[in-house]
Amino acid sequence: MPPEPPNLVIVAQAGRLEYEAIIFAASLRHAAPGWQGGLYVAEPQPDGAWAGHDTRLSAEGRAILERLDARILPFTARHFGASYPYGNKIEALLALPTGQPFIFFDTDTLITGPLDQVAFDLSRPSASMRREGTWPDPPLYGPDYSQIWASLYDRFGLDFASSLDRSQPDEHWERYLYFNAGWFFGADPAEFGQRFLNWALEVQRDPQDELACQSLDPWLDQVILPLVIHSLGGGRPGPELAGLDGDITCHYRNLSLLYARESDAALEVLEAAVAPNWIKKHLRNHDPAKKLIYQGKGRDKLRPMFDRSALPTKEQPIRQRLKKRGWWLV
């Protein structure tokens, strides 16, 4: 018998993430109708590390997600919560069915093609390479990239040398194993998640000398993720995963950025997936979706501001132009 398909998991709570979760689920059902794996929407509860915050999905949003065959998965964040919301992706893993392979996606992701046709090797974890050199930021007089990263590998008993991309020069950030945590996968969410949690908490509590000058907020999850993946026998994604951050998925981060820089094909999937009235009625409560998608201003006003054949190599100049022109919508 063929192996069971992995479970997909995203995190959603009241507000922007609820609307993004609906877009994710709608795009999955539209662009990947052959997907047979489970879809879990992990919902942090308003207690533990989220105590005092309104995190629960609205009744309308919950009903739409369930109609899109998503299973709502309540969990209690014990460690990060409101103080470090990116920690949701770590603690949510521990609520998933143990021993069943998983693929985590950031909620601000669009499924744009047949995800079921991606040849995942779930025994060899990997993660997104759609990243910039955001961490670390070595100080002028050291420690340097190698010393910072080696200290983390040594701390957890890992082989640093085997993690290096030797096609890149020494002290260039791409030489070192570094991912965007927008998607990652593994064979067992319990093992992966517990290791992710333990190591993140240890580094957060005691960064040690090599990390003394480094920011861990908002980078903590992306610092620890490559260590966990390496420790479980994984590494950089191979060509079989090229559709992720390619023709199969699009980590758009923000609807304004999607209209500014992503492909015509991605826009077509987005607009078709959320066109049904039972989705549209609720999504129109989200100001960016109302203006950019349903009022057509994304295509008519925002998109013509950018030449997608000559976009800046970094995201920040795009954000700045959007803000200057009043089109940075959140």
N, C-alpha and C positions, 0 to 999 in steps of 0.2 A: 504494500500500500504506500502511496506517496505520503510524505510527511504532512502533518497538519500545517496550514498556513499560520504565520505569526499573528499575534494580536497587535493592532495599532493602538497607540495611546497618545492623547493630547490632554492638556490641562485647561480647564475653563472655570471661571467664576463670574460673579455678577459684574456687569460692565463690558468693557471692550472685548475681553476674552470670550464672553458668551457669543457675541456677534461673529468673532473670528472662528469660533468652533463651528458655528452653523455654516459659514462659508467653506471651511475645511470639509465637513461631512457632506455638504451638497456637491462640492467638486469631486469628492471621491465617488459618490454614486453616479455622477454624470460622466466622468472621464474614465473611470475604472469599474465598469459594471460587472466585470468578472471577478472582482475581489471577493474572496470567500472567508478571509480572516475576520476576527472580531474587531470592532471599533469601540474602544473605551474612552469615555470623557471623564477624566479624573477631576473631581470637584472637592477642593479643600473646604472643610467644615469650619464654621465660625467659632472654633474653640482651639485649645492648644496654642500654638504660635500665631494663629489667626484670631484669637479671642478679641472681641470688641469690634470686629470688622464684618461687614455684610458681604459674605462670600457666596451665598447660595444662588444658583441659577434661578431666573424667573420661571414662573409656571409656563409661560408661553415659549420661552427658549427651550426648556426641558422637553416640552411636547414636540417641538420641531425636531430636536435632536433624536428623540425616540422614534419619530416617524421616519427619520433617515437611518434607522437601524443602529443607532448608537446606544451603548449601555452606559448609564451614568454610574460612576464609581466613586462614592464618597470616601474621603480619607481625612485623617487628622494629622496636620503637620505638627510635629513635636519640637522641631529644632530651628527651623528657618522662618517660615511664615512671613508676616508683614515686615520683619526686619531685613529679610533677603528673599524677595518673592521668587527669584530664579531657583531657589532651593526646592520649589514645588516639584520640579522635574525629577529631583533626586528622591524625595519622599513618596511621590506618587508611584514609583516603581514597586515599592514594597506592598502596595495594595493590589497589584496585579496577580492573576493566577500563577502560583509557583510552578516552576518547571516548564512553562509554556513560552516559547520564543516570543520576543516583542520587538517592535520598532516604535521608538518615540519620535514624534514630530512636534516642533514648536507649533503653536496654534495658528500663528500667522503664516501658514503654508497653504498653497493651492495644489491640489492634485490635478495634473494636466494631461495625464496619459495612463496607459494600462499598468498600474502598479503591480498587478499579479504576474506580469511578464518579466519583472526584474529578478535576476538570478542571485538572490541573497544566499550567502553561505553563513547561516546563522550561528555556526560553531566558531566563526572568526569575526568577532565584533569589529565594527568600524563606525565612522561618523563623517559629518559633512566637512568638505574642504573649502566651502565657500566662506572664506574668512580673510581677514586682514591681519597684519602684524600688530595686534592690539596689546599683546602681553608676551613676555615682560617688557619693561622699559628700563634697560640697564643704565645705572648711573654712570657718569663720566669716568669715575675712577674705580669702577667695579663694585660688585661682581658682574661678570659678563654673561651673555646668554648661556654659554656652556656651563658655567659655574652655578647659575641659578637652576637650570633644568637638572643638572647632575645631582644637585643637593636633594631634589625631590625624589629622583629615582633611588638614590642611596638610602634615603629615609625609609622607603617602603621595600627595600631589598630587591629592586628591579635592575635589570641590565640596561644601563643608559646607552651604551655603544650601539646595541642592536636596534635602537629606536631611531637612529639618525638617517636622514636622507643624504647620502654622501655625494649625490649629484649637485647639491647646493654647497656654496662655500662656507667655510667656518665662520661663525658669528653672523651669518645671515639667518633671519628668523625662520625661513622655510626649511632650514636644515633640521629643525627640531619638531618633534611630533606635536602638532597643535591643530585642534579642530574648532569649528563652529558647532555648538551644541544644538543646532537647529534640527538635526536628525541624528540618531544613533541607534544601534540595535545590538541585541545579544541573545544568548540561548536561554537564560534564566533570569527573570527580573529580580528574584530574591537575592541571588548571589551578586549580581551586578549592582543592584541598588544598595545592598548592605555595605559592600566595599566602597561604593561611591560616597555613601553617607559617612562611614567611619573615617575615611581619609579626608573628606572635606572638613569635618568637624575638628580633626586633629590639626590640620593646617590653619584653620581659622583660629583655633585656640592658641596655637604656638607656631607662628610663621617661621621662626628661627632667623638667624643672621642674614642668610642669603636673600630672604624675602622682606627684609626689614624696610626697604625703600619701595616696595611694590604694592600697588593697590589690589586688593582682593574683592572689592565691590565696584563693579558688577562681574568680576572675572573669575570668582572662585570655582564655579562649576566647570568653566573651560580650562582651568588650570588642572583640575583633578581628572577630568574626563580622559585625556590621553593616557594617564597613568593606569586607570582602571582598564581601558581597552588593551593596552600593552600587556598588563598582568594576566589578562584572560586569553592571550595568544592572538590578539587582533592587531590591526594597524591601519595604514592608509588604505582607502578604498581602491579596488582594482577597476579595470575597464568595464567589468560586468555591472558596475553600479553607476555608470556614467549618466544614466537617465535621471538619477537623483540630482537635483540642482541643474537639470537639463531639460529633456523633453517630457519627463514623467512627473517631476515635482518642481515647485517654484516657491522658495522661501522669500516672500515679498516684504516682510517686516512691517509694512505700513501701506495702507491703500493708496496714499499719495505717491509713495515710492513705486508701487506697482504700475500706476498709470504713467509715471515719469520714465521708467527704464525697462520694464519687462516687455516681452514679445507680444505681437498682435495675437498670436495663438493663445497665450495666457489670458489676455483680456477677453477673448471670445469664450473661453471656458468659464471664466468668472461670471460673465454677464448671463450666459445661458444657464449656468447652474443655479443662480439665485433669481431667475426670472419667474418661477411659479408664484402665484399670488399668495399661497399659504406661507411661503418664505419671505416674500417681499413685504408683506404686511408688518412683520416684526422687524426685519432688517432696516426698514425705513426709520425706525426709532434711533438708529445709530447715525449720527450726523455725517460722518465721512461716506458711509454707504449711500445715504439719501442723496447727497450732493454729487458724488463722483459717479456712482453707478446709475441710480434711478433718474436723476435729473440730467444725466448725460454730460455733466461738466468735466468729468475726468477726461473724456475724449475731446470735447469741444474747447475747453479752456486750458487744462493742465498739460495734456500730452503734447500739444504743439510747441510748448516751451523748450522741448529737449530734442536734440538730434541723437537718436539711439545708435547711430553708426559712429558717433564720436563722443560718447559719454565720458565723464571723468572716471579715472581708474578707482578712485575712492568714493565712498558714499557721502562723506561730509559736505563736499561742494554741492551735491544734489539737494541735500537737506537744506542747506543755506539758501539756495535759490528759491526753493519752495516756500521757506519761511518768509523771505523777503517779499515774495509776491502774494502772500496770504493763502497759500495752498498747502501748508503743513497742517493736516487735519488729523486729530487723534480722538 
